[in-house]
């Protein structure tokens, strides 16, 4: 199962739609991973994606008008 409780990290709770949850849990089980570990990986991937998107937007907004 996931990491032992250490009191060092905040617990998050949410209610995903049942079909998504069922598929997610099945995939995690098939890969012998805890749902918690799989969600942490998904969160890391999402944050990286958003950083790239924001960096692209920032570069565009800082460009000279003729470079747009």
N, C-alpha and C positions, 0 to 999 in steps of 0.2 A: 504494500500500500504506500501511500505518500510518505513524506518526511515526518518525523515525529514532531509534535508540538513543542516549540521552543519559547513561545511568547515573543519572538523577535520579529515575526511578520504578521501583518494584519490579515484576518480572515475576510474573504469576500463571498457574498452569496448572490445568486441571481436565479431566474427561472427561465431557462431556454424552452422553446417549443418542444413538446414531447418527441416528435419524429427526429428532430435534430439531436436531442439528448440521447435517444436510443441508438442512433447511428454512431454518434461520438463515443458512447460507452462501448459499443461493440468493436469499433476500430481500436480503441485504447486496449481493450482486453486481448484482441488478436495480436497486438504488438507487445503484450505483457508489460503495459505501462499503466501507471495510475492515472486516473482522470486529472488529478492535480498537476502532475508533471506534464501531461499533454496540453493542459490549458496554459501553463507557464510558457511552454514553447510557442504556442499560438500567440500569446500576448507579446512575446519578444519579436516574433515575425511581424505582427501588426504594427508595433512601434517602429521597427526598422523601415517598413513600407511608408509610414506616415512621415518619418524623418526625411526620406528621399523625396517624397512629394512636396514637402514644405521647403526643402532645399531648392528644388527645381523652381517653385513659385518665387522664392526669395531672389534667386538669380535673375529670373525674368523681371521682377519688379525693380531690380536695381540696374537693369540694362538701360542704356541710352535709348531715347525714343526711336532713333533710326535703326537700332539693333533688334527691335521687337518684331 
